[in-house]
Every structure is written in C-alpha cells, then in structure tokens.
C-alpha cells in the first residue's frame, strides 16, 4: 500500500510537469477564448494511470501553474476546476465503471480507455463554457464574457475546443496503451481500485 502511494505521488508530480510542458512547449492559440494545447492529454493520461483524484489534481496543478506563469492568472481558478473535473470523469469511467485491470485483454483496455478519454474531454466541452457563464454571471460579473460563454455553450462548443478534445484524446489513448504494458511488466503500474489492491495481496 505504501509503495503504491509513493508511486502514485511520484507519477502525479511527473504528470503535473508534463501538463505544464504540454501547454508551454506547444504555444496556446486563443480561439473564442479557448486555448489549444496538448496539456489535457496528460490530465487524461494521469487519470488513466493513477485514477481520477490523483490524475485530476496533477492536471489541475500543472495547468493552473501554466496559466499563472503564462500570464493568464485570472483564469487559473477555472483551469484548476476544469482539469480536476476532466480527471475525475476519466477516472470514474475507466476505473469505477469499467474496472480496467491486467485481467482484461488488450482490446478491452484499449476500447475502454478510449471511451474514458473521450468521456472526460467531451464532458469538458460542455462544462468549461458552463463554468465560464456561471463565473462571469455570479462570481465576477462581466456581461460581455458571460454572453460569449453562453454562446459557446448553446453551440455546444467552439471549433477550437473540438480540435483540442480530439487531439488530446488521441495522444492520451496512444500513450496510455503504449506505457501500460511496460509499467505493468516492470511492476510499477499504480493500482487504481480495490480489486487491483486485493490481487496485489
């Protein structure tokens, strides 16, 4: 149990750093208020490897820091919430609904991890503009930004958000299904649910 927690904390730190790098190395392009980057791929990867809480917090910390250091400090609180929610949704689908473990064959793991990744990022396409609307209507009133947020929400999402979700989903799915077998073979794949912990004995 202690070894698993140490592995999770280590990986969480790595995922937070990778989220930052994914945002910083590939310049964010603002399109209708949306930043296009590959940082979300590592939020999803973290949630798939570590479970929702660890993966979500790693992404929330890494990308909030990226906002602060990149000159978008005002959006950091919203970023924290959105990335945490992405991780929680991905972790819920992958580990609480599908219970992905080594007992499953490769096709099951690939398909279920893909569904989890798409679920988390698709949910964010709706959640992010909804949060912006609430934020700029109630918490820090700004009529122009609230109107922009509700327009994005009514349109379900912007083109940039869809592109962001597709690119990040593909990257996360490929990385997870490439890394998982190697980490499992080396016995350093974190356990993410009670069934796995029982199997570890």
C-alpha positions in Angstrom: 0.0 0.0 0.0 2.8 2.5 1.0 4.7 1.6 -2.2 1.6 2.2 -4.3 1.0 5.6 -2.7 4.7 6.6 -3.3 4.4 5.5 -6.9 1.2 7.5 -7.3 2.7 10.6 -5.8 5.8 10.3 -8.0 3.7 9.8 -11.1 1.4 12.7 -10.1 4.3 15.0 -9.9 5.5 13.8 -13.3 2.0 14.3 -14.8 1.8 17.8 -13.4 5.1 18.7 -15.0 4.1 17.1 -18.3 0.8 19.1 -18.3 2.8 22.2 -17.9 5.2 21.2 -20.7 2.3 20.2 -22.9 1.0 23.7 -22.5 4.2 25.6 -22.6 6.1 23.9 -25.5 3.2 24.0 -27.9 2.1 27.6 -27.9 -1.6 28.1 -26.9 -3.7 29.6 -29.7 -6.6 31.6 -28.4 -9.8 31.0 -30.4 -13.1 32.2 -29.0 -11.5 32.2 -25.5 -10.2 28.6 -25.9 -6.5 27.8 -25.5 -5.4 25.0 -27.9 -2.6 22.9 -26.4 -1.7 19.2 -25.5 -1.7 19.6 -21.8 -5.1 18.0 -21.4 -3.6 14.8 -22.9 -1.5 14.4 -19.7 -4.5 15.1 -17.5 -6.3 12.2 -19.2 -3.1 10.0 -19.1 -2.7 10.8 -15.4 -6.3 9.8 -14.6 -5.9 6.6 -16.6 -2.7 5.6 -14.8 -3.4 6.9 -11.3 -7.2 7.2 -11.0 -9.4 10.2 -11.1 -8.4 12.1 -7.9 -4.6 11.8 -8.4 -4.7 12.4 -12.2 -7.2 15.3 -11.9 -5.2 17.0 -9.2 -2.0 16.6 -11.1 -3.5 18.2 -14.2 -5.2 20.9 -12.2 -1.9 21.9 -10.5 0.2 21.6 -13.6 -2.1 23.6 -15.9 -3.0 26.2 -13.3 0.7 26.9 -12.9 1.0 27.1 -16.7 -1.8 29.8 -16.7 -0.2 31.8 -13.9 3.3 31.7 -15.4 1.9 32.3 -18.9 0.2 35.5 -18.0 -3.4 34.1 -17.6 -3.5 34.2 -13.8 -7.1 35.3 -13.8 -8.2 32.1 -15.5 -6.1 29.8 -13.2 -9.0 29.1 -10.7 -11.3 28.0 -13.6 -8.5 26.0 -15.1 -8.0 24.2 -11.8 -11.6 23.2 -11.6 -11.9 22.1 -15.2 -8.8 19.9 -15.2 -9.8 18.4 -11.9 -13.2 17.5 -13.3 -11.7 16.0 -16.5 -9.5 13.7 -14.4 -12.4 12.7 -12.1 -14.7 11.9 -15.1 -11.9 9.9 -16.9 -11.1 8.0 -13.7 -14.7 7.3 -12.9 -15.3 5.8 -16.4 -12.1 3.9 -16.6 -11.7 2.6 -13.1 -15.1 2.7 -11.4 -17.4 1.7 -14.3 -15.1 -0.4 -16.5 -12.6 -1.5 -13.7 -9.6 -1.7 -16.1 -7.1 -4.2 -14.7 -4.4 -6.6 -16.1 -7.1 -9.3 -16.1 -8.6 -7.7 -19.2 -7.3 -8.4 -22.7 -5.7 -5.6 -24.7 -8.7 -4.9 -26.9 -10.8 -4.3 -23.8 -8.2 -1.9 -22.2 -7.8 0.0 -25.5 -11.5 0.4 -26.1 -12.4 1.3 -22.5 -9.6 3.7 -22.1 -10.7 5.4 -25.3 -14.2 5.7 -24.1 -13.0 7.1 -20.8 -10.7 9.7 -22.5 -13.5 10.8 -24.9 -16.0 11.0 -22.0 -13.7 13.2 -19.9 -12.8 15.6 -22.7 -16.3 15.7 -24.2 -17.8 16.5 -20.8 -15.3 19.4 -20.6 -16.6 20.8 -23.9 -19.9 21.4 -22.1 -18.6 22.0 -18.5 -16.0 24.7 -19.4 -18.3 27.2 -21.1 -21.0 26.5 -18.4 -18.5 27.2 -15.7 -17.4 30.4 -17.5 -21.0 31.5 -17.7 -21.6 31.0 -14.0 -18.2 32.6 -13.2 -18.9 35.8 -15.2 -22.5 36.0 -14.2 -22.3 35.4 -10.5 -18.7 35.3 -9.2 -17.0 38.1 -11.2 -19.8 39.7 -13.2 -18.8 40.6 -16.8 -21.6 40.8 -19.2 -19.5 40.5 -22.4 -17.6 37.4 -21.2 -20.8 35.8 -19.9 -22.5 36.4 -23.3 -19.5 34.8 -25.0 -19.6 31.8 -22.7 -23.3 31.2 -23.2 -22.9 31.5 -26.9 -20.3 28.7 -26.8 -22.5 26.6 -24.5 -25.5 26.9 -26.8 -23.4 25.9 -29.8 -22.2 23.0 -27.5 -18.6 24.1 -28.2 -16.3 26.0 -30.4 -14.2 24.6 -33.2 -11.1 25.1 -31.2 -12.5 23.1 -28.3 -13.4 20.2 -30.6 -9.9 20.2 -32.1 -8.4 20.3 -28.6 -10.5 17.4 -27.4 -9.8 15.2 -30.4 -6.0 15.8 -30.4 -5.7 15.3 -26.7 -7.8 12.2 -26.7 -5.7 10.5 -29.4 -2.4 11.4 -27.7 -3.6 10.2 -24.3 -5.0 6.9 -25.6 -1.8 6.1 -27.6 0.5 7.0 -24.7 -1.6 5.0 -22.1 -1.8 1.9 -24.2 1.9 2.1 -25.0 3.0 2.7 -21.4 0.6 0.4 -19.5 2.1 -2.9 -20.6 5.7 -1.8 -19.9 4.8 -0.4 -16.5 2.8 -3.5 -15.6 5.7 -5.8 -16.6 8.1 -3.7 -14.5 5.7 -3.9 -11.6 5.5 -0.1 -11.3 1.9 0.3 -12.6 -0.1 2.1 -9.9 -3.1 0.3 -8.5 -6.3 2.3 -9.1 -9.1 0.3 -7.5 -9.7 -2.2 -4.7 -9.8 -5.2 -7.0 -6.2 -4.5 -8.1 -5.1 -4.0 -4.5 -6.6 -7.3 -3.5 -4.8 -9.0 -6.3 -1.6 -7.5 -5.1 -2.1 -9.2 -1.8 
